[in-house]
């Protein structure tokens, strides 16, 4: 019998692939988000070439002074959008993985949209 942790991991993987499959088929670059307990990571991925165009996390020194994790996520989204604009990327699809579009994930997306990224 499988342990509860293995079952939870299987459910997460299924949910992640269900969310991600239609996004990979699109012609746009993909903005993928990963959330840990303390940080949030975002990267824009070109699935056709399997390369990361630009990435950021809340561990960068510009964001160390902010204590609120949601505010940090929003600023990280803004910084990612600015870096993407410098690389010539302005349209992406948002890949939330197996996370709900809520809290820090939503704040990251809102920050990226406010800085000019379209999704």
Backbone as CSV, one residue per row, in Angstrom:
resi,resn,N_x,N_y,N_z,CA_x,CA_y,CA_z,C_x,C_y,C_z
1,UNK,0.829,-1.184,0.000,0.000,0.000,0.000,0.876,1.252,0.000
2,UNK,0.509,2.232,-0.794,1.302,3.451,-0.891,1.077,4.337,0.322
3,UNK,2.136,5.043,0.683,1.986,5.963,1.795,1.201,7.195,1.361
4,UNK,0.722,7.948,2.326,-0.076,9.141,2.023,0.752,10.185,1.287
5,UNK,2.039,10.282,1.596,2.899,11.256,0.907,3.061,10.914,-0.568
6,UNK,3.192,9.626,-0.868,3.302,9.212,-2.262,2.014,9.504,-3.019
7,UNK,0.882,9.256,-2.364,-0.397,9.539,-3.002,-0.560,11.032,-3.257
8,UNK,-0.137,11.859,-2.313,-0.229,13.311,-2.486,0.668,13.773,-3.627
9,UNK,1.862,13.199,-3.724,2.787,13.554,-4.806,2.212,13.158,-6.167
10,UNK,1.580,12.013,-6.233,0.960,11.560,-7.479,-0.160,12.514,-7.880
11,UNK,-0.988,12.918,-6.907,-2.072,13.873,-7.196,-1.515,15.206,-7.679
12,UNK,-0.436,15.675,-7.040,0.176,16.939,-7.454,0.708,16.844,-8.880
13,UNK,1.379,15.747,-9.196,1.932,15.574,-10.541,0.827,15.518,-11.594
14,UNK,-0.256,14.837,-11.278,-1.377,14.777,-12.227,-1.980,16.157,-12.457
15,UNK,-2.164,16.904,-11.370,-2.730,18.246,-11.481,-1.802,19.153,-12.271
16,UNK,-0.506,19.051,-12.016,0.477,19.870,-12.720,0.459,19.579,-14.218
17,UNK,0.400,18.321,-14.598,0.385,17.978,-16.018,-0.935,18.357,-16.680
18,UNK,-2.033,18.282,-15.937,-3.330,18.686,-16.475,-3.351,20.187,-16.758
19,UNK,-2.713,20.967,-15.900,-2.647,22.416,-16.088,-1.644,22.769,-17.190
20,UNK,-0.517,22.073,-17.208,0.589,22.434,-18.091,0.423,21.967,-19.534
21,UNK,-0.246,20.849,-19.775,-0.329,20.267,-21.122,-0.865,21.231,-22.175
22,UNK,-1.978,21.915,-21.962,-2.445,22.837,-23.000,-1.535,24.059,-23.162
23,UNK,-0.822,24.423,-22.101,0.059,25.585,-22.182,1.274,25.311,-23.050
24,UNK,1.803,24.106,-22.961,2.992,23.745,-23.734,2.667,23.721,-25.224
25,UNK,1.435,23.348,-25.567,1.038,23.278,-26.976,0.886,24.652,-27.613
26,UNK,0.716,25.690,-26.799,0.541,27.030,-27.360,1.872,27.524,-27.933
27,UNK,1.814,28.529,-28.757,3.022,29.030,-29.414,3.754,30.067,-28.572
28,UNK,3.157,30.483,-27.463,3.784,31.501,-26.613,4.790,30.887,-25.652
29,UNK,5.650,31.756,-25.118,6.552,31.340,-24.057,5.739,31.119,-22.784
30,UNK,6.282,30.334,-21.858,5.552,29.946,-20.662,6.191,30.576,-19.431
31,UNK,5.391,31.254,-18.616,5.842,31.808,-17.347,5.503,30.800,-16.257
32,UNK,6.506,30.078,-15.794,6.320,29.025,-14.805,6.660,29.557,-13.419
33,UNK,5.856,29.180,-12.423,6.033,29.664,-11.062,6.186,28.474,-10.126
34,UNK,7.148,28.580,-9.197,7.328,27.589,-8.146,7.316,28.319,-6.818
35,UNK,6.577,27.767,-5.855,6.464,28.392,-4.547,6.986,27.450,-3.481
36,UNK,7.923,27.929,-2.675,8.353,27.170,-1.511,7.768,27.834,-0.275
37,UNK,8.112,27.358,0.891,7.567,27.949,2.109,8.006,29.402,2.286
38,UNK,9.226,29.725,1.893,9.753,31.068,2.139,9.954,31.895,0.879
39,UNK,10.094,31.280,-0.267,10.425,32.004,-1.493,9.493,31.631,-2.632
40,UNK,9.579,32.429,-3.687,8.840,32.143,-4.917,9.809,32.328,-6.076
41,UNK,9.718,31.455,-7.045,10.627,31.466,-8.184,9.792,31.553,-9.456
42,UNK,10.229,32.354,-10.395,9.529,32.469,-11.661,10.522,32.433,-12.801
43,UNK,10.147,31.784,-13.872,11.007,31.772,-15.053,10.161,31.699,-16.310
44,UNK,10.671,32.331,-17.348,10.017,32.302,-18.649,10.768,31.282,-19.476
45,UNK,10.028,30.296,-19.975,10.623,29.137,-20.639,10.153,29.079,-22.082
46,UNK,11.094,28.804,-22.981,10.780,28.532,-24.376,10.754,27.020,-24.529
47,UNK,9.554,26.442,-24.646,9.418,24.988,-24.687,9.902,24.389,-26.001
48,UNK,9.884,25.150,-27.065,10.355,24.620,-28.348,11.853,24.374,-28.330
49,UNK,12.594,25.253,-27.676,14.050,25.098,-27.599,14.499,24.528,-26.259
50,UNK,13.562,24.329,-25.343,13.848,23.834,-23.994,14.896,24.696,-23.290
51,UNK,14.681,26.006,-23.341,15.616,26.927,-22.704,14.859,27.930,-21.848
52,UNK,15.513,28.351,-20.790,14.971,29.404,-19.938,15.431,30.738,-20.482
53,UNK,14.493,31.614,-20.788,14.815,32.932,-21.325,15.263,33.852,-20.199
54,UNK,14.491,33.891,-19.117,14.819,34.736,-17.974,14.189,34.136,-16.721
55,UNK,14.841,34.316,-15.598,14.314,33.787,-14.346,14.630,34.705,-13.182
56,UNK,13.861,34.565,-12.107,14.061,35.394,-10.910,13.531,34.647,-9.701
57,UNK,14.026,35.022,-8.534,13.482,34.485,-7.292,13.464,35.593,-6.248
58,UNK,12.782,35.344,-5.161,12.715,36.329,-4.087,13.965,36.300,-3.222
59,UNK,14.942,35.501,-3.580,16.197,35.457,-2.842,17.188,36.516,-3.311
60,UNK,16.874,37.245,-4.376,17.813,38.248,-4.875,17.941,39.388,-3.870
61,UNK,19.081,40.052,-3.868,19.378,41.024,-2.816,18.478,42.252,-2.845
62,UNK,17.867,42.583,-3.985,16.959,43.728,-4.043,15.690,43.489,-3.220
63,UNK,15.328,42.220,-3.036,14.093,41.879,-2.339,14.311,41.413,-0.902
64,UNK,15.548,41.320,-0.449,15.839,40.820,0.895,15.241,41.699,1.994
65,UNK,15.132,43.005,1.737,14.663,43.917,2.790,13.157,43.841,3.026
66,UNK,12.391,43.308,2.067,10.936,43.205,2.216,10.610,41.980,3.073
67,UNK,9.808,42.183,4.110,9.491,41.090,5.037,8.227,40.324,4.649
68,UNK,7.237,40.995,4.072,5.976,40.364,3.708,6.176,39.513,2.448
69,UNK,5.867,38.211,2.532,6.103,37.303,1.411,5.237,37.625,0.201
70,UNK,4.012,38.085,0.426,3.124,38.429,-0.691,3.643,39.661,-1.418
71,UNK,4.109,40.638,-0.670,4.675,41.849,-1.281,5.960,41.511,-2.040
72,UNK,6.748,40.607,-1.475,7.971,40.144,-2.149,7.635,39.494,-3.486
73,UNK,6.589,38.662,-3.492,6.180,37.969,-4.715,5.739,38.969,-5.773
74,UNK,5.019,40.001,-5.364,4.553,41.014,-6.312,5.734,41.760,-6.929
75,UNK,6.701,42.150,-6.100,7.889,42.848,-6.605,8.705,41.933,-7.516
76,UNK,8.775,40.644,-7.183,9.507,39.703,-8.032,8.843,39.581,-9.394
77,UNK,7.506,39.568,-9.431,6.774,39.543,-10.696,7.065,40.771,-11.536
78,UNK,7.115,41.940,-10.883,7.441,43.178,-11.599,8.854,43.127,-12.164
79,UNK,9.798,42.633,-11.357,11.191,42.552,-11.811,11.335,41.567,-12.967
80,UNK,10.621,40.446,-12.900,10.672,39.461,-13.982,10.132,40.052,-15.274
81,UNK,9.044,40.804,-15.176,8.459,41.428,-16.371,9.418,42.440,-16.984
82,UNK,10.114,43.196,-16.146,11.089,44.170,-16.663,12.243,43.462,-17.370
83,UNK,12.729,42.372,-16.780,13.802,41.603,-17.421,13.324,40.993,-18.739
84,UNK,12.072,40.531,-18.752,11.515,39.942,-19.977,11.380,41.003,-21.068
85,UNK,10.952,42.208,-20.689,10.827,43.300,-21.663,12.181,43.618,-22.287
86,UNK,13.250,43.578,-21.480,14.600,43.819,-21.996,15.008,42.752,-23.012
87,UNK,14.527,41.523,-22.811,14.838,40.423,-23.732,13.896,40.394,-24.935
88,UNK,12.889,41.275,-24.944,11.962,41.330,-26.069,10.743,40.443,-25.929
89,UNK,10.449,40.007,-24.731,9.296,39.144,-24.491,8.184,39.994,-23.891
90,UNK,6.995,39.994,-24.515,5.889,40.724,-23.923,4.606,39.904,-23.810
91,UNK,4.527,38.741,-24.460,3.351,37.878,-24.349,3.788,36.481,-23.899
92,UNK,3.133,35.992,-22.847,3.435,34.666,-22.310,2.130,33.990,-21.903
93,UNK,2.203,32.713,-21.544,1.097,32.021,-20.888,1.540,31.729,-19.456
94,UNK,0.621,31.831,-18.521,0.946,31.681,-17.102,0.746,30.236,-16.674
95,UNK,1.808,29.616,-16.184,1.780,28.236,-15.707,1.868,28.256,-14.190
96,UNK,0.740,28.018,-13.531,0.709,28.054,-12.076,1.114,26.727,-11.451
97,UNK,1.378,25.716,-12.268,1.727,24.405,-11.744,0.546,23.782,-11.035
98,UNK,0.768,23.196,-9.867,-0.334,22.590,-9.129,-0.860,23.502,-8.031
99,UNK,-0.436,24.779,-8.037,-0.886,25.734,-7.034,-2.196,26.390,-7.464
100,UNK,-3.006,26.785,-6.497,-4.202,27.565,-6.784,-3.768,28.981,-7.157
101,UNK,-4.553,29.641,-7.994,-4.268,31.031,-8.352,-4.776,31.896,-7.203
102,UNK,-3.951,31.991,-6.158,-4.376,32.617,-4.916,-3.125,33.030,-4.144
103,UNK,-3.216,34.065,-3.362,-2.124,34.450,-2.476,-0.893,34.915,-3.211
104,UNK,0.251,34.287,-2.905,1.524,34.706,-3.500,1.585,34.449,-4.996
105,UNK,0.941,33.389,-5.473,0.923,33.108,-6.907,0.168,34.214,-7.636
106,UNK,-0.969,34.613,-7.116,-1.759,35.689,-7.723,-1.023,37.021,-7.631
107,UNK,-0.321,37.267,-6.519,0.435,38.509,-6.367,1.574,38.569,-7.375
108,UNK,2.248,37.438,-7.611,3.318,37.372,-8.599,2.769,37.702,-9.987
109,UNK,1.635,37.106,-10.333,1.018,37.347,-11.637,0.573,38.799,-11.775
110,UNK,0.009,39.353,-10.716,-0.447,40.743,-10.746,0.722,41.701,-10.945
111,UNK,1.833,41.436,-10.266,3.020,42.270,-10.433,3.566,42.209,-11.848
112,UNK,3.567,41.014,-12.428,4.050,40.861,-13.800,3.133,41.578,-14.788
113,UNK,1.834,41.506,-14.551,0.881,42.201,-15.439,1.025,43.714,-15.321
114,UNK,1.190,44.215,-14.118,1.321,45.655,-13.919,2.575,46.203,-14.588
115,UNK,3.606,45.379,-14.670,4.857,45.824,-15.300,4.827,45.661,-16.820
116,UNK,3.724,45.145,-17.361,3.581,45.135,-18.818,3.592,43.785,-19.495
117,UNK,3.684,42.710,-18.754,3.644,41.386,-19.368,2.191,41.012,-19.648
118,UNK,1.923,40.478,-20.831,0.555,40.162,-21.247,0.330,38.649,-21.152
119,UNK,-0.679,38.258,-20.369,-1.136,36.860,-20.314,-2.527,36.796,-19.778
